[in-house]
Amino acid sequence: MKKVSTVKLGVQRRREKRVSSALPIVHNGKMGVTRDISSTGVLFEIDHDMKAGSKINFAIDLETPGGKLKLVCEAEVVRVTHKDGRSSVAAKIINQNLESSA
């Protein structure tokens, strides 16, 4: 019987389509900026180190036609990479609430 080898290429784990974004994000008083976001996850850059597997809380400021809103989230850090003194953090959103910033 002939042996066949298989190679797994990068598996896409995202369930929702992500949208490129540059929105202000605040975590533990530190300011950062999102790079992309979906209803289930976010990728952001911040000058603060985090560990994969940790639970975090953050807020994203949103400008809408109806006024300013704040998306307050609880999430789990999935991946952290470092570049030029900044952390790039991928997080899975566990819980989210939309609040008025007025």
N, C-alpha and C positions, 0 to 999 in steps of 0.2 A: 504494500500500500504506500502511495506517495504522500510524503509529509508536506503540508502547506503551512507556511508561516504567515501570520497576520501582524500588522502594525496598527496600533490605535493612534489615530491622529487626534489633535486637540478636540476634546468633547465639549460641545456647547451646552452649558448648564442653565443658561438664562431661559426663563419661562416667558418673560414679557419683553417686548421691544423696548430698547433704551433710546433715549433722545439726548443728543448732545446739548449741553447746557453750561452756563457760567453764572450760577446763582450763588449769592453769599450764604455761607453756612457757619453756624457757631456751635462749637463743642467745648465744654469746660472753659468758657470765656475766651477761647482762641478762635480767631477768624480764619476761614478757609474758603474754598470755591469748589463748586461741583464741576465735574467734567461730563458726566452723563447721569441720567436718572430714569427710573421706570417706576411702576406702581409697587414693585417688590424689591428694588435695590437701588443703590447709588454708588457712584465712584466720585471721590472728592480728594482734593489736595489740601494739606494743612501743615503748619509748623508744630506738630505735636506727634510724638510716637505712640502707637497703639499696638496691641498684640492680637493676632488672629485668635478667634474664639471668644474674645471678650465682648460683653454687652456694653453698648454705649447709648447715650441720649444726645440728640442734636436738634437744631432748629434751622430751617431754610426759609429765608425771607423771599416772598413772592410779590411781584407787582402785577395787579390784575386791573381790568377796566373798572371793577367795582371798588377798588382801593387796595391797600396793603394787607396781605395775609401772611401768616406764619405757619409753616408745616412743621409740627413737632413730632419727632420720631424716636422710637426705641428700635435698636438694630443690633445685629450680631456681626462683628468684624470677620470677614471671610478671608481677606488677603491684605497684606501691607507690603508695599515696595518703597524703597528710598531712592531719591535722586536730588542732587543739588541741595541737600539739607532739608528737604521737604518729604513728608510722607504721603504716598498715594494710597488711599484706603478704599477698598471695596467692601460694602456692607449690605447685608440682607435685612430689609425692613421687616420688623416683627409686628410693630404697632405704630399707627400714625393718626394724628388729629390735626385738623385745620382750624386755626384760631384767627380771630380778627386782631390786627395790629393797631387799631384805632385807639 
